[in-house]
């Protein structure tokens, strides 16, 4: 029978990914007792042994398998290569089967492969995770490790358990330069146990191994603790959530010993933030893409909440046919590595070309050597001339240095002059400050003078009040005199009225006339206008006192009231004169003080 051609289009073909191919390849070599170290594409295994594996695969898809199916495939041979066996599975036996669980297939392949596993440090389940990491890192399906990617994974594991990873020693073992090269899974597992897990607490390396397995194999996008609200009792419980490209699984604890449920993430799923409550903040709601059920979750903080929303949205919007994120990054690194390798090949070819060119240059150099010897003598002469020129240049540089020193000296002198000028400016500023202080003192004295002027104005106001009282008393006296004269004319003998002059409580003594106080060597202009006495009322009173009354008396008081009033006016004038003398003395003293301070006469 002709061999099935995998290049022919067939919608019923079961196409395995490279990870499942690596798992099947390990099981294939274990069934044939073949070593991966020397494995080639021509290695074969008997159909009778492969039938056992096919029977187990059939149990996974709930399908009946008979030995005749495998015997009739390529009936002319009793042994099959791995590529022929893989084609049988994809094009014959599993064609049209969409119910095959890949995780069960991987577990089956590990069950066959682990017959050679001898437990030392890791358990069977932990060794399975290492095996899956090994298969995931073999993108070329050769069961041989990629040096850079494997070093990257081991470095992550070593740092997780608190150890230092020796890249150089491990690289030498990968290249086969040491006695125990790492080219198979079992050698890789043995190196991992000895170099990383030996002497480490089991719970430590289990957690690290689980993290690396999630990142490389399961393509976990995000994981961490969140609180989940129950659908029946509506109580909040803390769960460990793991988000992969297909679902959001939550467990009781970080160890994942008990899975409590999962949310199927499909393009129909949704995720949105919910308004915070007093007790439970940072809440989000995720909708199952299959059942439509809503799950209310509560993150640890605001940052974690936004990270979970972004991660779930990324999974929802992602195309299911796309490669995993970790594999995309790894393939990108492999492409860069291939590009670097090609660049190195190009450089090697360029180096070979350069070697040829260097050989040609060597021959040309030998021919030029003779010419060089001829020119050597000329170079000696030229060197002598150069030494002479350098000597001249040295002398020229010395003269330039002397000129530079002279300029520096001139600059120093200039700076000294500037310093002197600054000192003169400082002194001038001090003199100006002194003058400013003198002006300030003068302003203080002027303020005192202003205060005294206000006091004088208050005194004049009191004087005006007394004057008004006096005028009122004078009017009453005149009316009384009139009544008295009228009574005499009628022949009556009335008693002459008496008037008393009361002292103002605001005056210390009676007011009387005084001499002119405005007599000074500065003249009347030295005093403000407010200090000029009001003589109008005094002159009026004087003229009235000299006018003869009806009885023929001139300027003589007719009664006690008039005499007393004259005494009050005289005392008031005397007090005003005393106050003006005090103001004048203080003004003259202030002027003399200003003269002594700034050497100039004070202004009015």
C-alpha positions in Angstrom: 0.0 0.0 0.0 1.3 3.5 -0.8 2.4 5.6 2.1 0.0 8.4 3.1 1.1 11.8 1.8 0.7 14.5 4.6 1.0 17.2 2.0 -2.4 16.3 0.5 -5.3 18.4 1.8 -7.6 16.4 4.0 -10.0 17.9 6.4 -10.1 14.8 8.5 -6.4 14.8 9.3 -5.4 14.9 13.0 -2.5 17.3 13.1 -0.3 17.2 16.2 1.6 20.2 17.5 5.3 19.9 17.9 4.9 19.3 21.7 2.7 16.2 21.1 5.1 15.1 18.4 8.0 15.2 20.9 6.0 13.3 23.5 5.1 10.6 20.9 8.8 10.5 19.8 9.9 9.8 23.4 7.4 7.0 23.8 8.4 5.6 20.4 12.1 5.5 21.3 11.3 3.9 24.7 9.2 1.2 23.1 12.1 0.4 20.7 14.7 0.6 23.5 16.5 3.3 21.5 18.6 6.0 22.9 17.9 9.6 22.0 21.6 10.3 21.9 22.1 8.4 18.6 18.5 8.6 17.4 18.1 9.1 13.7 15.1 9.3 11.3 15.9 5.8 10.1 15.3 4.2 13.5 12.4 1.7 13.5 10.2 -0.1 16.0 8.3 -3.3 15.6 4.5 -2.9 14.8 3.7 -5.3 17.6 5.1 -2.9 20.2 3.5 0.1 18.6 0.1 -1.7 18.7 0.2 -1.5 22.5 0.5 2.3 22.3 -2.3 2.5 19.7 -4.5 0.5 21.9 -4.0 3.0 24.8 -4.6 5.9 22.5 -7.9 4.3 21.3 -9.1 4.1 24.9 -8.6 7.9 25.1 -10.9 8.6 22.2 -13.4 5.8 23.0 -12.6 4.0 19.8 -11.9 0.3 19.0 -8.5 -0.6 17.8 -7.5 -3.9 16.1 -4.0 -5.0 15.3 -4.9 -5.6 11.7 -5.2 -1.8 11.2 -1.5 -1.3 11.9 -0.4 -4.5 10.2 -2.2 -3.5 7.0 -0.6 -0.1 7.0 2.6 -0.5 5.0 2.1 -4.3 5.0 5.4 -4.9 3.2 7.3 -4.1 6.4 7.0 -5.2 10.1 8.8 -2.2 11.4 8.0 1.5 11.1 10.0 4.6 11.5 8.7 7.4 13.7 7.6 9.5 10.8 5.7 6.5 9.3 4.0 5.8 12.7 3.1 9.5 13.1 1.5 9.5 9.6 -0.5 6.4 10.6 -1.9 8.2 13.6 -2.7 11.4 11.9 -4.0 10.2 8.5 -5.4 6.7 9.4 -6.1 5.9 12.9 -7.1 9.3 14.4 -8.4 10.9 11.2 -11.6 12.8 12.0 -11.2 12.5 15.8 -11.7 15.8 17.5 -12.3 14.4 21.0 -8.8 13.6 21.8 -7.6 15.3 25.0 -4.0 16.3 24.4 -3.2 16.3 28.1 -4.3 12.7 28.3 -2.1 11.9 25.3 0.8 13.5 27.0 0.2 11.6 30.2 0.1 8.4 28.2 3.4 9.1 26.5 4.9 10.0 29.8 3.6 6.7 31.3 5.5 4.8 28.6 8.6 7.0 28.8 8.8 7.0 32.6 9.6 3.2 32.7 13.2 4.3 32.7 12.7 6.9 35.5 14.4 6.2 38.8 13.1 8.5 41.5 15.8 10.3 43.5 14.7 13.8 44.3 11.6 14.6 42.2 8.3 12.8 42.3 6.7 11.2 39.2 4.4 14.2 38.7 7.3 16.7 39.1 9.4 14.7 36.7 6.5 14.9 34.2 6.5 18.7 34.4 10.3 18.7 33.7 9.7 16.4 30.8 7.0 18.7 29.4 9.4 21.7 29.8 12.0 19.7 27.9 9.6 18.9 25.1 8.4 22.5 24.9 11.9 23.7 24.4 12.5 21.3 21.5 11.0 23.3 18.7 12.9 21.5 16.0 11.5 18.1 17.1 14.9 16.5 17.3 14.7 15.7 21.1 17.9 17.8 21.5 18.0 20.9 23.7 18.4 24.4 22.3 21.3 25.8 24.2 20.1 29.4 24.7 16.4 28.6 25.6 17.4 25.8 28.0 20.0 28.0 29.7 17.3 30.6 30.1 14.9 28.2 31.7 17.5 26.7 34.0 18.7 30.1 35.1 15.1 31.0 36.1 14.8 27.8 38.1 18.2 28.3 39.8 17.4 31.9 40.8 14.0 30.7 42.1 15.6 28.2 44.5 18.3 30.7 45.6 21.2 29.2 43.7 23.7 30.5 41.1 23.5 29.0 37.6 26.9 28.4 35.9 26.2 29.1 32.2 29.7 28.2 31.1 29.7 24.7 32.6 26.2 23.9 31.4 27.0 25.1 27.9 30.0 22.9 27.8 27.9 19.9 28.8 25.4 20.7 26.1 28.2 20.9 23.5 29.6 17.5 24.7 32.9 19.0 25.8 32.6 17.3 29.3 32.4 13.7 30.4 28.6 13.8 31.0 27.1 15.8 28.1 23.4 16.7 28.3 21.7 15.6 25.1 18.8 13.5 26.5 15.9 14.2 28.8 17.3 11.9 31.5 20.7 13.7 31.5 18.9 17.0 31.7 16.7 15.8 34.6 19.8 14.4 36.4 21.6 17.7 36.0 18.6 19.7 37.2 18.4 17.5 40.4 22.1 17.7 41.2 22.7 21.4 40.3 19.4 23.1 41.3 17.2 20.9 43.6 19.7 19.1 45.7 19.6 20.4 49.3 16.5 22.5 48.7 13.3 22.2 50.6 10.7 20.3 48.5 8.0 23.0 48.8 10.5 25.6 47.5 11.5 23.8 44.3 7.9 22.5 43.7 6.6 26.1 43.6 9.5 27.2 41.3 9.0 24.2 39.0 5.2 24.9 38.9 5.8 28.6 38.0 8.2 27.6 35.1 5.8 24.9 34.0 2.9 27.4 33.9 4.9 29.9 31.9 6.5 27.6 29.3 4.0 24.7 29.0 0.6 26.0 30.0 1.2 29.5 28.7 -0.4 31.0 31.9 -1.1 34.6 31.3 -1.6 35.6 35.0 -2.1 34.0 38.4 -2.7 35.2 41.9 -5.1 35.4 44.9 -8.6 37.0 44.6 -11.8 36.7 46.5 -14.8 35.1 44.9 -18.4 35.6 45.8 -20.5 32.4 46.0 -23.5 31.9 43.8 -25.7 30.3 46.5 -24.6 31.6 49.9 -23.1 34.9 48.6 -20.1 34.6 50.9 -16.7 35.8 49.9 -13.8 33.3 49.9 -10.2 33.7 48.9 -9.2 31.5 46.0 -6.0 31.0 43.9 -6.8 32.0 40.3 -4.8 30.8 37.2 -5.6 32.5 33.8 -4.6 30.5 30.7 -5.5 31.1 27.0 -8.8 29.1 27.4 -10.1 29.4 31.0 -9.8 31.1 34.4 -9.3 28.3 36.9 -9.6 28.8 40.7 -8.2 26.6 43.4 -8.5 26.4 47.2 -4.8 27.4 47.7 -1.6 28.1 45.8 -0.7 24.5 45.9 -3.6 23.7 43.5 -4.4 20.5 45.3 -8.2 21.0 44.9 -9.7 22.7 41.9 -13.0 24.5 42.8 -14.1 25.5 39.3 -13.2 27.3 36.2 -14.6 30.1 33.9 -14.4 29.3 30.2 -12.9 32.3 28.3 -14.2 32.6 24.8 -14.8 35.6 22.5 -18.3 35.7 24.0 -16.9 36.3 27.5 -16.9 39.7 29.1 -15.1 41.4 31.9 -15.9 44.7 33.6 -15.2 46.7 36.7 -17.9 47.1 39.4 -18.3 50.0 41.8 -16.5 49.5 45.1 -18.4 48.8 48.3 -17.3 49.6 51.8 -16.2 46.0 52.7 -15.2 44.7 49.3 -13.3 47.0 47.0 -11.6 46.5 43.6 -14.3 44.2 42.3 -14.7 42.8 38.7 -17.3 40.7 37.0 -16.3 37.9 34.5 -18.9 36.3 32.3 -18.4 32.6 31.3 -18.4 32.4 27.4 -20.1 29.0 27.4 -22.7 29.1 30.2 -23.2 32.8 30.4 -22.8 32.7 34.2 -21.4 35.8 35.9 -18.6 35.5 38.5 -18.0 38.4 40.9 -14.4 38.7 42.0 -12.5 41.0 44.3 -8.8 41.8 43.7 -6.2 42.7 46.3 -5.7 46.3 45.2 -6.4 48.7 42.4 -3.3 47.8 40.5 -4.0 44.1 40.7 -7.6 44.8 39.6 -6.5 46.6 36.4 -3.9 43.9 35.6 -6.6 41.2 35.9 -9.0 43.1 33.7 -6.3 43.7 31.0 -5.1 40.1 31.1 -8.7 38.7 30.7 -9.4 41.1 27.9 -6.2 40.0 26.1 -7.3 36.4 26.3 -10.8 37.2 25.1 -9.5 39.2 22.1 -6.9 36.6 21.2 -7.3 34.3 18.2 -7.5 30.7 19.4 -5.4 29.6 16.4 -2.5 31.8 17.4 0.6 30.3 19.0 1.2 30.8 22.7 2.8 34.0 23.9 5.8 32.2 25.3 6.3 30.2 22.1 6.0 33.3 20.0 8.7 34.9 22.1 10.8 31.8 21.9 10.4 31.6 18.1 11.3 35.2 17.8 14.5 34.6 19.8 15.3 31.5 17.6 14.8 33.6 14.5 17.1 36.2 15.9 19.6 33.4 16.7 19.3 32.1 13.1 19.8 35.6 11.8 22.9 35.9 13.9 24.2 32.6 12.7 23.7 33.6 9.1 25.4 36.9 9.9 28.3 34.9 11.4 28.5 32.8 8.3 28.6 35.9 6.2 31.3 37.3 8.4 33.3 34.0 8.0 33.1 34.2 4.2 34.1 37.8 4.4 37.1 36.9 6.7 38.2 34.3 4.1 38.0 36.9 1.4 40.0 39.2 3.6 42.6 36.6 4.1 43.1 36.3 0.4 43.3 40.0 0.1 45.9 40.1 3.0 48.0 37.5 1.1 48.0 39.7 -1.9 48.9 42.7 0.3 51.8 40.7 1.8 53.3 40.1 -1.6 52.8 43.7 -2.5 54.5 44.6 0.8 57.5 42.6 0.0 57.9 44.4 -3.2 57.4 47.7 -1.4 60.1 46.7 1.2 62.9 47.4 -1.2 61.4 50.7 -2.1 61.1 51.4 1.6 64.8 50.8 2.2 65.6 53.2 -0.6 63.4 55.8 1.0 64.7 55.2 4.5 67.7 57.4 4.1 65.5 60.1 2.8 63.3 59.7 5.9 66.3 60.1 8.2 67.1 63.4 6.6 63.5 64.4 6.8 63.5 63.5 10.5 66.5 65.7 11.1 64.7 68.6 9.4 61.6 67.9 11.5 63.6 68.0 14.7 65.0 71.4 13.8 61.5 72.6 13.0 60.2 71.2 16.4 63.0 73.1 18.2 61.9 76.3 16.5 58.3 75.6 17.4 59.3 75.0 21.0 61.0 78.4 21.2 57.9 80.0 19.6 55.7 78.3 22.2 57.9 79.6 25.0 57.5 83.2 23.7 53.7 82.7 23.5 53.8 81.4 27.1 55.6 84.6 28.3 53.0 86.7 26.5 50.3 84.8 28.2 51.9 85.3 31.6 52.1 89.1 30.9 48.5 89.2 30.0 47.6 87.3 33.2 49.6 89.9 35.2 47.7 92.7 33.5 44.4 91.0 34.2 45.4 90.7 37.9 46.2 94.4 38.1 42.9 95.2 36.5 41.1 93.0 39.0 42.9 94.9 41.8 41.6 98.2 40.4 38.2 96.8 40.2 38.4 95.7 43.8 39.4 99.2 44.8 36.5 100.6 42.9 34.1 98.2 44.6 35.5 99.3 48.0 34.9 103.0 47.1 31.3 102.1 46.0 30.8 100.3 49.3 31.9 103.3 51.3 29.6 105.6 49.2 26.8 103.2 50.0 27.5 103.5 53.7 27.5 107.3 53.5 24.2 107.2 51.7 22.8 104.8 54.3 24.0 107.3 57.0 22.2 110.1 55.2 19.1 108.0 54.9 19.2 107.4 58.7 19.5 111.1 59.3 16.5 111.7 57.0 14.6 109.1 59.0 15.4 110.9 62.3 14.3 114.2 60.7 11.0 112.6 59.7 10.5 111.4 63.3 11.0 114.9 64.6 8.5 116.2 62.0 6.1 113.6 63.2 6.5 114.9 66.7 5.9 118.4 65.5 2.8 117.3 63.8 1.6 115.7 67.0 2.1 118.9 68.9 0.2 120.7 66.2 -2.7 118.4 66.8 -2.5 119.1 70.5 -2.5 122.8 69.8 -5.6 122.4 67.6 -7.3 120.6 70.4 -6.4 123.4 72.8 -7.8 126.0 70.3 -11.0 124.0 70.1 -11.4 124.2 73.9 -10.6 127.9 73.7 -13.3 128.4 71.1 -15.8 126.7 73.4 -14.9 129.0 76.3 -15.2 131.9 73.9 -18.7 130.9 72.9 -19.6 130.5 76.6 -18.2 134.0 77.2 -20.2 135.5 74.4 -23.4 133.8 75.6 -22.8 135.2 79.1 -22.1 138.6 77.6 -25.5 138.5 75.8 -27.3 137.6 79.0 -25.5 140.4 80.8 -26.6 142.9 78.2 -30.2 141.7 78.4 -30.1 141.9 82.2 -28.6 145.5 81.9 -31.4 146.4 79.6 -34.0 145.1 81.9 -32.3 146.9 84.8 -32.3 150.2 83.0 -35.9 149.8 82.0 -36.8 149.2 85.6 -34.9 152.3 86.7 -36.7 154.3 84.0 -40.1 153.2 85.4 -39.0 154.4 88.8 -38.5 151.0 90.3 -35.5 150.1 92.5 -34.5 146.6 91.4 -31.5 144.7 92.6 -28.6 144.8 90.2 -28.1 141.3 88.6 -25.1 139.3 89.5 -23.3 136.8 87.2 -20.8 134.2 88.0 -18.1 132.9 85.6 -17.4 129.2 86.0 -14.1 127.6 85.2 -14.0 125.1 82.4 -13.0 121.7 83.6 -10.7 121.4 80.6 -8.5 124.4 81.6 -5.8 124.3 84.2 -6.1 128.0 84.9 -7.9 131.2 83.7 -7.1 132.5 80.3 -5.5 135.9 80.1 -3.7 138.0 77.5 0.0 137.5 76.8 2.7 139.0 74.7 3.3 138.0 71.1 5.3 134.7 71.2 6.4 134.8 67.5 9.8 136.3 68.1 12.7 134.3 66.8 15.8 134.8 64.6 14.1 132.7 61.9 11.1 135.0 61.7 7.3 134.2 61.6 7.8 131.8 58.6 9.4 129.3 60.9 6.0 128.5 62.5 3.0 126.9 60.7 -0.1 128.9 60.2 -2.0 127.0 62.9 0.2 128.6 65.6 -1.0 132.2 64.6 -3.3 133.4 67.4 -6.7 134.5 66.5 -6.7 138.1 67.5 -9.9 139.1 65.8 -12.1 138.4 68.8 -9.6 140.2 71.1 -9.6 143.3 68.9 -13.4 143.2 68.8 -13.6 142.9 72.5 -11.1 145.8 73.0 -13.0 148.1 70.6 -16.2 147.3 72.3 -14.8 148.0 75.7 -13.7 151.4 74.6 -17.1 152.4 73.2 -19.0 154.6 75.6 -22.2 153.1 76.9 -25.4 154.9 77.7 -24.1 155.9 81.1 -20.9 157.5 79.5 -18.4 154.9 80.7 -15.7 153.7 78.3 -14.0 150.3 78.6 -14.9 149.9 82.3 -16.7 146.8 83.3 -20.2 147.5 84.5 -20.5 144.6 86.8 -18.8 141.6 88.2 -19.6 139.3 85.3 -17.8 141.6 82.8 -14.7 141.8 85.0 -14.6 138.1 85.4 -15.0 137.5 81.7 -12.0 139.8 81.0 -9.9 137.8 83.4 -10.9 134.5 81.7 -9.9 135.9 78.3 -6.6 137.1 79.6 -5.8 133.7 81.2 -6.7 131.9 78.0 -4.4 134.1 76.0 -1.6 133.5 78.5 -2.1 129.7 78.3 -2.1 129.8 74.5 1.1 131.9 74.6 2.8 129.3 76.9 1.8 126.5 74.6 3.2 128.3 71.6 6.4 129.0 73.4 6.8 125.3 74.1 6.2 124.4 70.4 8.6 127.0 69.3 11.3 125.7 71.6 10.8 122.1 70.4 10.9 123.3 66.7 14.1 125.2 67.2 15.6 122.2 69.0 14.6 119.9 66.1 16.0 122.3 63.6 19.3 122.4 65.5 19.4 118.6 65.6 18.9 118.4 61.8 21.6 121.0 61.3 24.1 118.9 63.3 23.2 115.7 61.5 23.4 116.6 57.8 25.0 120.1 58.0 22.0 121.8 56.3 19.2 124.1 57.6 15.8 122.3 58.1 13.0 123.1 55.7 9.7 124.7 56.9 
